[in-house]
Amino acid sequence: MLAGVGAAAVAGRVYSDMCTASGDTARNQMQSFGGAIGLYAIEHGALPPTLDALTASSPKPSEPYIRRVPLDPWGEVYSYRILDAEKRLYELRSAGEDRQLGTEDDVLFPDPEKSRP
């Protein structure tokens, strides 16, 4: 009986670690998008209208800002919204493990908790 309880605890921890790793992967990918979005905004004077715009060639190095827009770790498309074009504020969002945007497990960039003054 104890072996079953121990195995369930280990399986739960492994599952939790996998979810944490996937969230970290999403944050890392969105951080890369953030750098590309910043460079695009500097070179074009505005935020890109879509993430796909980042795959177009940059005028300076003549290479794309990013080669392709990957899916998030759960196989879904990242959400990109311009919140304030003048202030160059935007939001990137991964729907997270439940694959539903607007739920508690969404992964956001920039992190709203770290963005507060």
Protein Blocks (a to p, Z undefined) as FASTA:
>chain_A
ZZmmmmmmmmmmmmmmmmmmmmmmmmmmmmmmmmmmmmmmmmnopacfbfklmmpccfkl
opafbfbdcddfkopacddddfblmlopacdddebjnopghiakbccdddfklmpZZ
